[in-house]
Amino acid sequence: MDTLERIKKIISEQLGCREEDIKPELSLEDDLGADQLDLVEIEMAVEEAFEFGMTTEEEESMKTVQDIIKIVEAHNK
């Protein structure tokens, strides 16, 4: 499973939306309806799934699905 598919699965589980509806360009809050608690839970699930810890700067930059992909890829080089 590639990075995008793993992230889509995490977001789908946290927000209760369908994986096929999650696109990289979508805003976690505006398009997918995530609130602050959802964002924290997504962050924690991503950290656990990909085995790294996000910096405060990375946490704050997590606005779209693509932002999460970039953060994960930066840690998995």
C-alpha positions in Angstrom: 0.0 0.0 0.0 1.5 3.4 -1.0 1.7 6.5 1.2 -1.5 8.1 -0.2 -3.5 4.9 0.3 -2.3 4.5 3.9 -3.1 8.2 4.6 -6.6 7.9 3.0 -7.3 4.9 5.2 -6.3 6.8 8.3 -8.4 9.9 7.4 -11.4 7.7 6.4 -11.3 5.9 9.8 -11.0 9.2 11.7 -13.6 11.2 9.8 -16.0 8.4 8.8 -15.8 9.3 5.1 -15.2 7.1 2.1 -11.6 6.5 1.0 -12.5 7.1 -2.6 -13.8 10.6 -1.7 -10.4 11.7 -0.3 -8.2 13.5 -2.8 -4.7 15.1 -2.1 -5.9 18.6 -2.8 -8.8 18.5 -0.3 -8.7 20.6 2.9 -9.0 18.5 6.0 -11.2 21.1 7.7 -13.1 22.9 4.8 -13.6 19.9 2.5 -13.5 16.9 4.8 -15.1 18.5 7.9 -12.2 17.8 10.4 -12.2 19.8 13.7 -9.2 20.4 15.9 -9.7 17.1 17.8 -9.9 15.2 14.5 -6.7 16.8 13.3 -4.9 15.7 16.5 -6.2 12.2 16.1 -5.2 12.1 12.4 -1.7 13.4 13.4 -1.3 10.7 16.1 -2.5 8.0 13.7 -0.1 9.1 11.0 2.8 9.2 13.5 1.9 5.7 14.7 1.4 4.2 11.2 4.6 5.7 9.8 6.7 5.5 13.0 7.9 9.1 13.5 7.0 12.2 15.5 5.8 15.4 13.9 7.3 18.7 14.9 5.0 21.6 16.0 5.7 23.3 12.6 4.6 20.1 10.7 1.5 19.8 12.9 0.5 23.4 12.1 1.2 23.0 8.4 -1.2 20.0 8.1 -4.0 21.7 6.2 -4.6 19.4 3.2 -4.2 15.7 2.5 -1.2 16.6 0.3 0.4 18.3 3.3 0.3 15.0 5.2 1.8 13.2 2.3 4.7 15.7 2.1 5.4 15.4 5.9 5.4 11.6 5.7 7.7 11.6 2.6 10.1 14.0 4.3 10.4 11.6 7.2 10.7 8.5 5.1 13.7 9.5 2.9 
